[in-house]
Amino acid sequence: MTTKKPQKKTEEGPRFAFDKQNYVLVIIGLVVLGIGLLLLIGGGSDDPNVFNDSLFDFRRLTLAPILILAGYIIEIFAIMKLPKSKS
């Protein structure tokens, strides 16, 4: 008859789903998203009979969508990144 050796219990405490680096990436992604959304603001005209060309400038058509897309990519990466295991 064989006896089983008692296994050592490791006291790690509760493990969180995210690491500190994940939270930092989430905050960076939210800041990039916020900047992209702020760049979309404005460009309209108060008078409907006057056309304002600033609606179609580089900031609103190119820069803001790129920042918003980059923010979402950072957010997805921050959620999917596995925390480092302590071994």
Buried (B, 14 or more C-beta within 10 A) or exposed (E): EEEEEEEEEEEEEEEEEBBEEBEEBBEBBBEBBEBBEEBBEEEEEEEEEEEEEEEEEEEBEEBBEEBBEBBBEBBEEBEEEEEEEEE
